[in-house]
Amino acid sequence: MRITGGEKKGKIIKDVGVSLTRYTPAKVREAMFYILMPLINGADVLDGFCGSGIIGIEALSRQAKACTFVDISKKAVLTAKYNVSKANYEDRGSVLKKDIFKYLLTERHRFDIAFFDPPYNREYVNKLLKILDNTSIITDNGVIIVERSKHETPSYHLKRLECYDERRYGDTVLNFLHFTLSN
């Protein structure tokens, strides 16, 4: 895997090496960061279900101020720490071994951009949306991106969050959400 843009464009990122880990394809990462371009410079980013950390490192490469990487897998956390170090982003990247659902319920820090890439087809998307709808994890003008399979249809009714954009890339769907203006 290679970083697709920014100051570290072309840098090779080590993968987690676990067959269950699915990576966001390069074309999807490029498209997502093109959409986020006006927001990324100086942003405080959360990379949930971070795996290798490639999304957060892509954000840092494009001048995000900081990124917090969260994953429950020890192997993923070790890989993300290695990749953050190899990219020389230790001063702007923090890697945590935590359950993302518990983290979201207890964390008080607010992020400008939060990206979540849960394992496909495990009902994590609805659980994640329910928690996000009832937290204040993002800033008032912040954005949440949830990557999911095209075979998953979120069924949780959102009260405070709204999906304002959806992009499809083969089997991958990106949902862009923000808090509604009425809240």
N, CA, C and O of each residue as an XYZ file, in Angstrom:
732
protein
N       0.848     -1.181      0.000
C       0.000      0.000      0.000
C       0.887      1.235      0.000
O       1.939      1.274      0.638
N       0.434      2.230     -0.728
C       1.182      3.486     -0.821
C       0.272      4.660     -0.467
O      -0.935      4.635     -0.710
N       0.889      5.689      0.113
C       0.182      6.936      0.368
C      -0.123      7.574     -0.992
O       0.749      7.630     -1.860
N      -1.353      8.051     -1.178
C      -1.784      8.536     -2.487
C      -1.623     10.036     -2.691
O      -1.767     10.512     -3.817
N      -1.326     10.803     -1.630
C      -1.195     12.237     -1.823
C      -0.506     12.938     -0.677
O      -0.273     12.351      0.379
N      -0.183     14.196     -0.894
C       0.449     15.008      0.138
C       1.958     14.837      0.161
O       2.560     14.320     -0.780
N       2.553     15.285      1.262
C       4.013     15.294      1.378
C       4.642     13.903      1.400
O       5.825     13.770      1.086
N       3.899     12.877      1.757
C       4.418     11.503      1.808
C       3.908     10.653      0.649
O       3.968      9.424      0.702
N       3.407     11.306     -0.395
C       2.864     10.579     -1.548
C       3.874      9.547     -2.053
O       5.049      9.857     -2.249
N       3.398      8.317     -2.260
C       4.233      7.234     -2.755
C       4.897      6.413     -1.664
O       5.425      5.338     -1.944
N       4.883      6.898     -0.417
C       5.504      6.160      0.688
C       4.752      4.853      0.905
O       3.522      4.823      0.926
N       5.507      3.783      1.064
C       4.915      2.459      1.285
C       4.540      2.307      2.756
O       5.315      2.642      3.651
N       3.337      1.798      2.981
C       2.810      1.551      4.319
C       2.705      0.043      4.529
O       2.189     -0.680      3.676
N       3.195     -0.414      5.663
C       3.126     -1.838      6.013
C       1.679     -2.218      6.322
O       0.962     -1.473      6.991
N       1.256     -3.398      5.823
C      -0.103     -3.837      6.157
C      -0.074     -4.654      7.443
O       0.989     -5.050      7.920
N      -1.251     -4.895      7.989
C      -1.366     -5.587      9.268
C      -0.977     -7.060      9.142
O      -0.507     -7.664     10.106
N      -1.174     -7.634      7.957
C      -0.776     -9.019      7.753
C      -1.780    -10.034      8.273
O      -1.435    -11.190      8.516
N      -3.016     -9.599      8.441
C      -4.093    -10.487      8.895
C      -5.118    -10.543      7.771
O      -5.558     -9.505      7.279
N      -5.495    -11.736      7.367
C      -6.392    -11.889      6.212
C      -7.767    -11.245      6.433
O      -8.443    -10.896      5.465
N      -8.182    -11.085      7.678
C      -9.487    -10.475      7.957
C      -9.471     -8.954      7.796
O     -10.526     -8.324      7.720
N      -8.275     -8.366      7.745
C      -8.167     -6.920      7.606
C      -8.384     -6.541      6.150
O      -7.723     -7.067      5.255
N      -9.314     -5.626      5.923
C      -9.650     -5.154      4.592
C      -9.180     -3.710      4.493
O      -9.397     -2.918      5.410
N      -8.549     -3.376      3.403
C      -7.993     -2.041      3.239
C      -8.828     -1.193      2.293
O      -9.359     -1.685      1.298
N      -8.933      0.081      2.618
C      -9.615      1.010      1.738
C      -8.768      1.157      0.476
O      -7.612      1.572      0.552
N      -9.335      0.819     -0.681
C      -8.561      0.895     -1.931
C      -8.032      2.308     -2.195
O      -8.636      3.297     -1.781
N      -6.899      2.383     -2.887
C      -6.259      3.664     -3.183
C      -7.210      4.628     -3.899
O      -7.237      5.817     -3.582
N      -7.984      4.127     -4.856
C      -8.884      5.026     -5.601
C      -9.965      5.606     -4.684
O     -10.400      6.740     -4.885
N     -10.397      4.843     -3.684
C     -11.403      5.330     -2.735
C     -10.774      6.374     -1.813
O     -11.389      7.402     -1.529
N      -9.540      6.110     -1.342
C      -8.839      7.086     -0.495
C      -8.621      8.391     -1.246
O      -8.854      9.469     -0.698
N      -8.181      8.304     -2.486
C      -7.966      9.514     -3.286
C      -9.256     10.303     -3.449
O      -9.265     11.522     -3.277
N     -10.338      9.621     -3.777
C     -11.629     10.285     -3.964
C     -12.109     10.930     -2.662
O     -12.592     12.062     -2.667
N     -11.974     10.209     -1.554
C     -12.422     10.736     -0.266
C     -11.634     11.989      0.111
O     -12.218     12.982      0.546
N     -10.327     11.946     -0.053
C      -9.527     13.111      0.318
C      -9.720     14.277     -0.647
O      -9.521     15.431     -0.267
N     -10.100     13.997     -1.872
C     -10.451     15.076     -2.792
C     -11.690     15.810     -2.262
O     -11.749     17.039     -2.289
N     -12.668     15.054     -1.786
C     -13.888     15.642     -1.211
C     -13.558     16.427      0.058
O     -14.126     17.491      0.301
N     -12.633     15.893      0.867
C     -12.278     16.513      2.152
C     -11.242     17.629      2.024
O     -10.918     18.286      3.013
N     -10.726     17.848      0.830
C      -9.634     18.808      0.624
C      -9.845     20.151      1.325
O      -8.907     20.647      1.949
N     -11.027     20.763      1.255
C     -11.190     22.068      1.911
C     -11.148     21.993      3.443
O     -10.977     23.018      4.103
N     -11.300     20.800      4.011
C     -11.382     20.646      5.466
C     -10.123     20.088      6.112
O      -9.953     20.218      7.325
N      -9.237     19.472      5.341
C      -8.170     18.656      5.926
C      -7.022     19.474      6.511
O      -6.460     19.087      7.536
N      -6.663     20.584      5.894
C      -5.529     21.371      6.366
C      -5.798     21.911      7.774
O      -6.724     22.696      7.980
N      -4.981     21.484      8.735
C      -5.128     21.922     10.121
C      -6.169     21.173     10.913
O      -6.441     21.535     12.058
N      -6.763     20.136     10.343
C      -7.828     19.391     11.021
C      -7.277     18.432     12.068
O      -6.156     17.934     11.958
N      -8.084     18.193     13.068
C      -7.820     17.176     14.087
C      -8.660     15.962     13.683
O      -9.887     16.046     13.639
N      -8.009     14.840     13.390
C      -8.647     13.684     12.763
C      -8.676     12.487     13.707
O      -7.748     12.271     14.485
N      -9.755     11.714     13.626
C      -9.880     10.434     14.312
C      -9.965      9.347     13.253
O     -10.794      9.419     12.346
N      -9.104      8.336     13.369
C      -9.131      7.176     12.474
C      -9.569      5.971     13.312
O      -8.746      5.320     13.956
N     -10.879      5.682     13.297
C     -11.439      4.573     14.070
C     -11.396      3.283     13.278
O     -11.571      3.300     12.059
N     -11.166      2.160     13.952
C     -10.910      0.872     13.292
C      -9.706      1.084     12.357
O      -9.769      0.740     11.176
N      -8.628      1.641     12.881
C      -7.546      2.173     12.041
C      -6.742      1.137     11.273
O      -6.136      1.483     10.259
N      -6.709     -0.111     11.707
C      -5.908     -1.104     10.993
C      -4.467     -0.658     10.884
O      -3.816     -0.412     11.899
N      -3.957     -0.551      9.664
C      -2.569     -0.136      9.436
C      -2.349      1.350      9.707
O      -1.211      1.794      9.857
N      -3.430      2.111      9.768
C      -3.332      3.555      9.977
C      -3.236      4.353      8.692
O      -2.950      5.550      8.723
N      -3.470      3.705      7.571
C      -3.257      4.391      6.294
C      -4.147      5.620      6.108
O      -3.702      6.612      5.529
N      -5.379      5.577      6.580
C      -6.267      6.740      6.409
C      -5.730      7.932      7.208
O      -5.630      9.040      6.683
N      -5.390      7.702      8.461
C      -4.850      8.781      9.289
C      -3.535      9.314      8.770
O      -3.298     10.522      8.812
N      -2.668      8.430      8.278
C      -1.389      8.861      7.721
C      -1.616      9.662      6.440
O      -0.918     10.642      6.183
N      -2.596      9.238      5.640
C      -2.970     10.027      4.449
C      -3.407     11.431      4.876
O      -3.039     12.416      4.237
N      -4.186     11.524      5.947
C      -4.649     12.828      6.433
C      -3.465     13.681      6.898
O      -3.385     14.866      6.574
N      -2.554     13.079      7.651
C      -1.375     13.814      8.118
C      -0.500     14.247      6.948
O       0.064     15.342      6.964
N      -0.385     13.400      5.944
C       0.386     13.726      4.750
C      -0.204     14.934      4.019
O       0.508     15.674      3.340
N      -1.511     15.117      4.172
C      -2.203     16.242      3.523
C      -2.381     17.423      4.476
O      -3.254     18.266      4.269
N      -1.565     17.481      5.505
C      -1.479     18.614      6.429
C      -2.543     18.679      7.511
O      -2.837     19.762      8.018
N      -3.129     17.540      7.876
C      -3.967     17.537      9.080
C      -3.065     17.892     10.262
O      -1.882     17.549     10.268
N      -3.614     18.566     11.243
C      -2.841     18.992     12.415
C      -2.429     17.797     13.266
O      -1.291     17.722     13.731
N      -3.359     16.861     13.468
C      -3.107     15.710     14.330
C      -4.067     14.586     13.968
O      -5.110     14.814     13.354
N      -3.698     13.369     14.358
C      -4.584     12.225     14.141
C      -4.487     11.274     15.318
O      -3.395     10.951     15.786
N      -5.635     10.832     15.788
C      -5.719      9.795     16.807
C      -6.176      8.523     16.112
O      -7.225      8.493     15.468
N      -5.378      7.477     16.250
C      -5.650      6.177     15.638
C      -6.171      5.246     16.733
O      -5.547      5.125     17.787
N      -7.303      4.591     16.494
C      -7.878      3.701     17.506
C      -8.212      2.359     16.874
O      -8.861      2.301     15.829
N      -7.767      1.279     17.513
C      -8.109     -0.075     17.085
C      -8.012     -0.983     18.305
O      -7.235     -0.724     19.224
N      -8.799     -2.040     18.303
C      -8.792     -2.986     19.422
C      -7.770     -4.104     19.211
O      -7.369     -4.765     20.169
N      -7.351     -4.317     17.975
C      -6.415     -5.382     17.640
C      -4.984     -4.997     18.004
O      -4.489     -3.952     17.581
N      -4.329     -5.840     18.784
C      -2.944     -5.587     19.167
C      -2.055     -5.507     17.929
O      -1.191     -4.634     17.839
N      -2.263     -6.406     16.984
C      -1.448     -6.428     15.759
C      -1.665     -5.146     14.945
O      -0.712     -4.575     14.414
N      -2.916     -4.700     14.851
C      -3.205     -3.456     14.131
C      -2.537     -2.273     14.813
O      -1.947     -1.427     14.141
N      -2.619     -2.203     16.123
C      -2.025     -1.095     16.871
C      -0.507     -1.079     16.681
O       0.077     -0.018     16.461
N       0.128     -2.237     16.764
C       1.579     -2.300     16.549
C       1.943     -1.869     15.128
O       2.932     -1.164     14.925
N       1.150     -2.288     14.155
C       1.399     -1.910     12.765
C       1.193     -0.416     12.562
O       2.009      0.237     11.911
N       0.110      0.134     13.112
C      -0.157      1.572     12.985
C       0.964      2.380     13.644
O       1.409      3.384     13.087
N       1.421      1.954     14.819
C       2.528      2.657     15.490
C       3.785      2.624     14.621
O       4.479      3.631     14.486
N       4.070      1.472     14.040
C       5.227      1.332     13.159
C       5.104      2.289     11.963
O       6.055      2.993     11.622
N       3.936      2.305     11.338
C       3.723      3.150     10.160
C       3.780      4.640     10.497
O       4.337      5.427      9.733
N       3.214      5.024     11.622
C       3.268      6.433     12.058
C       4.725      6.834     12.285
O       5.138      7.931     11.908
N       5.493      5.950     12.895
C       6.904      6.214     13.147
C       7.701      6.306     11.846
O       8.503      7.222     11.669
N       7.477      5.352     10.935
C       8.207      5.349      9.660
C       7.876      6.576      8.810
O       8.696      7.012      8.003
N       6.689      7.125      8.987
C       6.296      8.335      8.258
C       6.756      9.603      8.982
O       6.546     10.716      8.499
N       7.389      9.420     10.152
C       7.867     10.552     10.971
C       6.731     11.453     11.451
O       6.849     12.678     11.444
N       5.632     10.830     11.865
C       4.489     11.583     12.368
C       4.221     11.316     13.852
O       3.100     11.521     14.317
N       5.228     10.864     14.601
C       5.015     10.574     16.026
C       4.552     11.809     16.795
O       3.807     11.693     17.768
N       4.991     12.987     16.362
C       4.616     14.220     17.059
C       3.175     14.646     16.790
O       2.618     15.452     17.535
N       2.560     14.104     15.718
C       1.194     14.482     15.358
C       0.220     13.305     15.384
O      -0.981     13.483     15.183
N       0.746     12.092     15.636
C      -0.094     10.902     15.629
C      -0.054     10.165     16.955
O       1.016      9.933     17.517
N      -1.218      9.801     17.444
C      -1.342      9.060     18.696
C      -2.121      7.779     18.420
O      -3.247      7.829     17.927
N      -1.520      6.622     18.739
C      -2.148      5.329     18.463
C      -2.606      4.705     19.778
O      -1.815      4.537     20.706
N      -3.894      4.362     19.845
C      -4.488      3.815     21.067
C      -5.072      2.431     20.821
O      -5.748      2.201     19.818
N      -4.806      1.508     21.746
C      -5.425      0.178     21.697
C      -6.673      0.237     22.572
O      -6.604      0.084     23.791
N      -7.799      0.459     21.932
C      -9.074      0.576     22.647
C     -10.207      0.078     21.776
O     -10.106      0.062     20.549
N     -11.274     -0.324     22.417
C     -12.518     -0.642     21.727
C     -13.119      0.690     21.280
O     -13.396      1.553     22.114
N     -13.321      0.865     19.985
C     -13.783      2.154     19.466
C     -15.150      2.545     20.023
O     -15.419      3.730     20.221
N     -16.010      1.573     20.276
C     -17.342      1.892     20.798
C     -17.236      2.471     22.209
O     -17.900      3.458     22.527
N     -16.412      1.867     23.047
C     -16.205      2.391     24.411
C     -15.496      3.744     24.356
O     -15.820      4.658     25.115
N     -14.536      3.858     23.459
C     -13.803      5.114     23.303
C     -14.768      6.259     22.972
O     -14.684      7.335     23.565
N     -15.673      6.028     22.036
C     -16.614      7.071     21.632
C     -17.545      7.487     22.775
O     -17.962      8.642     22.853
N     -17.863      6.547     23.649
C     -18.769      6.838     24.766
C     -18.084      7.609     25.893
O     -18.752      8.260     26.696
N     -16.753      7.536     25.954
C     -16.041      8.172     27.071
C     -15.171      9.354     26.661
O     -14.856     10.198     27.501
N     -14.779      9.437     25.404
C     -13.866     10.499     24.954
C     -14.578     11.844     24.914
O     -15.701     11.953     24.422
N     -13.920     12.848     25.429
C     -14.501     14.203     25.448
C     -13.858     15.123     24.416
O     -14.370     16.210     24.149
N     -12.748     14.698     23.840
C     -12.094     15.493     22.801
C     -12.981     15.501     21.559
O     -13.615     14.496     21.236
N     -13.023     16.619     20.877
C     -13.831     16.714     19.659
C     -12.909     16.828     18.453
O     -11.905     17.540     18.482
N     -13.266     16.117     17.402
C     -12.464     16.056     16.186
C     -13.159     16.815     15.061
O     -14.379     16.972     15.049
N     -12.343     17.280     14.115
C     -12.891     17.959     12.933
C     -13.353     16.943     11.895
O     -14.344     17.159     11.197
N     -12.625     15.836     11.802
C     -12.951     14.770     10.857
C     -12.794     13.443     11.587
O     -11.773     13.199     12.230
N     -13.805     12.591     11.485
C     -13.732     11.254     12.086
C     -14.052     10.227     11.004
O     -15.107     10.282     10.371
N     -13.131      9.293     10.802
C     -13.288      8.259      9.784
C     -13.409      6.907     10.467
O     -12.632      6.579     11.364
N     -14.399      6.121     10.029
C     -14.619      4.791     10.600
C     -14.739      3.764      9.480
O     -15.498      3.942      8.527
N     -13.980      2.696      9.616
C     -13.976      1.617      8.630
C     -14.157      0.288      9.358
O     -13.219     -0.504      9.451
N     -15.371      0.041      9.878
C     -15.595     -1.205     10.625
C     -15.588     -2.419      9.702
O     -15.819     -2.291      8.499
N     -15.322     -3.595     10.266
C     -15.416     -4.819      9.446
C     -16.788     -4.890      8.783
O     -17.804     -4.577      9.405
N     -16.809     -5.296      7.537
C     -18.048     -5.365      6.775
C     -18.968     -6.473      7.299
O     -18.516     -7.488      7.830
N     -20.259     -6.245      7.132
C     -21.317     -7.237      7.354
C     -21.320     -7.853      8.748
O     -21.543     -9.054      8.898
N     -21.074     -7.038      9.760
C     -21.123     -7.525     11.140
C     -22.053     -6.692     12.017
O     -22.006     -6.796     13.243
N     -22.882     -5.883     11.411
C     -23.824     -5.013     12.128
C     -23.127     -3.901     12.927
O     -23.751     -3.257     13.770
N     -21.837     -3.680     12.660
C     -21.118     -2.613     13.356
C     -21.567     -1.232     12.905
O     -21.517     -0.285     13.690
N     -21.999     -1.098     11.673
C     -22.376      0.216     11.162
C     -23.539      0.797     11.960
O     -23.476      1.957     12.370
N     -24.589      0.028     12.189
C     -25.733      0.537     12.951
C     -25.359      0.846     14.398
O     -25.797      1.856     14.949
N     -24.561     -0.006     15.008
C     -24.101      0.241     16.381
C     -23.293      1.536     16.429
O     -23.471      2.354     17.332
N     -22.408      1.714     15.456
C     -21.578      2.907     15.378
C     -22.429      4.162     15.193
O     -22.223      5.162     15.880
N     -23.384      4.107     14.265
C     -24.246      5.266     14.014
C     -25.066      5.640     15.246
O     -25.241      6.822     15.542
N     -25.560      4.652     15.951
C     -26.349      4.919     17.159
C     -25.505      5.655     18.205
O     -25.965      6.613     18.826
N     -24.266      5.193     18.391
C     -23.387      5.852     19.363
C     -23.022      7.251     18.889
O     -23.082      8.203     19.667
N     -22.646      7.386     17.623
C     -22.259      8.696     17.097
C     -23.400      9.704     17.176
O     -23.170     10.885     17.439
N     -24.619      9.246     16.952
C     -25.792     10.120     17.002
C     -26.028     10.675     18.404
O     -26.695     11.696     18.568
N     -25.484     10.006     19.406
C     -25.698     10.409     20.791
C     -24.430     10.915     21.472
O     -24.380     10.991     22.700
N     -23.405     11.262     20.691
C     -22.174     11.807     21.260
C     -21.899     13.168     20.630
O     -22.621     13.626     19.744
N     -20.854     13.784     21.105
C     -20.391     15.046     20.525
C     -18.926     14.886     20.143
O     -18.087     15.698     20.531
N     -18.624     13.850     19.392
C     -17.242     13.513     19.051
C     -16.673     14.437     17.980
O     -15.454     14.551     17.848
N     -17.539     15.100     17.214
C     -17.022     16.007     16.186
C     -17.403     17.446     16.496
O     -18.369     17.717     17.210
N     -16.618     18.356     15.939
C     -16.872     19.782     16.109
C     -18.150     20.174     15.358
O     -18.683     19.395     14.567
N     -18.619     21.370     15.616
C     -19.871     21.826     14.998
C     -19.847     21.747     13.470
O     -20.860     21.419     12.853
N     -18.721     22.040     12.870
C     -18.610     21.996     11.414
C     -17.888     20.739     10.935
O     -17.462     20.657      9.783
N     -17.757     19.772     11.824
C     -17.015     18.564     11.507
C     -17.780     17.581     10.643
O     -18.985     17.714     10.428
N     -17.047     16.589     10.155
C     -17.640     15.578      9.289
C     -17.225     14.191      9.774
O     -16.107     13.978     10.243
N     -18.163     13.263      9.645
C     -17.926     11.851      9.949
C     -18.040     11.092      8.639
O     -18.979     11.297      7.869
N     -17.076     10.215      8.393
C     -17.122      9.361      7.215
C     -17.179      7.923      7.697
O     -16.337      7.491      8.484
N     -18.171      7.184      7.224
C     -18.300      5.768      7.562
C     -18.180      4.981      6.260
O     -18.939      5.184      5.312
N     -17.201      4.078      6.247
C     -17.041      3.184      5.100
C     -17.794      1.901      5.402
O     -17.710      1.354      6.501
N     -18.536      1.429      4.398
C     -19.306      0.205      4.586
C     -19.423     -0.550      3.272
O     -19.083     -0.029      2.210
N     -19.902     -1.768      3.354
C     -20.157     -2.575      2.169
C     -21.461     -2.107      1.518
O     -22.374     -1.642      2.200
N     -21.534     -2.234      0.202
C     -22.783     -1.887     -0.487
C     -23.907     -2.831     -0.084
O     -25.077     -2.531     -0.319
N     -23.572     -3.964      0.518
C     -24.574     -4.934      0.951
C     -25.142     -4.609      2.336
O     -26.091     -5.252      2.785
N     -24.569     -3.626      3.001
C     -25.066     -3.196      4.308
C     -25.933     -1.957      4.115
O     -25.523     -1.000      3.459
N     -27.106     -1.981      4.677
C     -27.980     -0.822      4.618
C     -28.212     -0.339      6.041
O     -28.855     -1.024      6.837
N     -27.694      0.832      6.360
C     -27.915      1.336      7.718
C     -29.415      1.470      7.985
O     -30.149      2.055      7.189
N     -29.855      0.923      9.113
C     -31.280      0.976      9.438
C     -31.553      1.802     10.683
O     -32.707      1.992     11.067
N     -30.500      2.291     11.311
C     -30.696      3.093     12.504
C     -31.212      4.476     12.112
O     -30.629      5.136     11.252
N     -32.297      4.913     12.736
C     -32.866      6.233     12.466
C     -32.058      7.285     13.224
O     -31.995      7.255     14.453
N     -31.450      8.201     12.503
C     -30.617      9.236     13.104
C     -31.453     10.422     13.545
O     -32.333     10.881     12.817
N     -31.170     10.917     14.749
C     -31.889     12.069     15.284
C     -31.101     13.356     15.094
O     -31.668     14.384     14.725
N     -29.794     13.303     15.344
C     -28.962     14.509     15.299
C     -28.029     14.542     14.093
O     -27.646     15.616     13.629
N     -27.670     13.385     13.595
C     -26.771     13.305     12.446
C     -27.572     13.143     11.170
O     -28.646     12.541     11.161
N     -27.032     13.690     10.095
C     -27.649     13.444      8.800
C     -26.560     13.060      7.805
O     -25.439     13.568      7.847
N     -26.925     12.155      6.919
C     -26.038     11.759      5.840
C     -26.264     12.749      4.706
O     -27.337     12.784      4.105
N     -25.246     13.551      4.418
C     -25.413     14.566      3.380
C     -24.792     14.159      2.045
O     -24.991     14.839      1.038
N     -24.043     13.060      2.029
C     -23.447     12.600      0.783
C     -23.151     11.109      0.904
O     -22.797     10.617      1.975
N     -23.301     10.405     -0.207
C     -22.974      8.986     -0.264
C     -22.273      8.726     -1.582
O     -22.756      9.119     -2.644
N     -21.127      8.059     -1.506
C     -20.360      7.745     -2.714
C     -20.133      6.249     -2.771
O     -19.805      5.624     -1.763
N     -20.309      5.671     -3.961
C     -20.130      4.233     -4.173
C     -18.941      3.981     -5.083
O     -18.778      4.622     -6.121
N     -18.115      3.030     -4.665
C     -16.933      2.621     -5.426
C     -16.887      1.094     -5.394
O     -16.299      0.513     -4.482
N     -17.499      0.446     -6.376
C     -17.556     -1.018     -6.375
C     -18.341     -1.502     -5.174
O     -19.500     -1.125     -5.003
N     -17.727     -2.338     -4.331
C     -18.380     -2.876     -3.135
C     -18.342     -1.890     -1.966
O     -19.006     -2.100     -0.951
N     -17.574     -0.830     -2.109
C     -17.363      0.114     -1.011
C     -18.286      1.317     -1.124
O     -18.459      1.887     -2.202
N     -18.879      1.696      0.011
C     -19.723      2.890      0.088
C     -19.154      3.793      1.177
O     -18.829      3.331      2.271
N     -19.036      5.076      0.873
C     -18.656      6.081      1.858
C     -19.867      6.933      2.164
O     -20.463      7.522      1.262
N     -20.235      7.001      3.433
C     -21.299      7.889      3.884
C     -20.660      9.064      4.609
O     -19.849      8.871      5.515
N     -21.024     10.288      4.210
C     -20.535     11.509      4.837
C     -21.671     12.066      5.689
O     -22.769     12.308      5.189
N     -21.401     12.266      6.972
C     -22.424     12.724      7.910
C     -21.960     13.949      8.661
O     -20.764     14.162      8.856
N     -22.930     14.758      9.084
C     -22.654     15.875      9.978
C     -23.881     16.090     10.858
O     -24.951     15.537     10.603
N     -23.707     16.902     11.896
C     -24.844     17.205     12.754
C     -25.783     18.145     12.025
O     -25.339     19.034     11.297
N     -27.069     17.954     12.215
C     -28.049     18.825     11.580
C     -27.973     20.218     12.193
O     -27.555     20.380     13.339
N     -28.376     21.207     11.428
C     -28.307     22.589     11.887
C     -29.248     22.867     13.047
O     -29.029     23.805     13.814
N     -30.295     22.059     13.182
C     -31.282     22.306     14.234
C     -30.798     21.874     15.609
O     -31.482     22.127     16.601
N     -29.641     21.232     15.698
C     -29.142     20.770     17.006
C     -27.950     21.547     17.478
O     -27.423     21.273     18.556
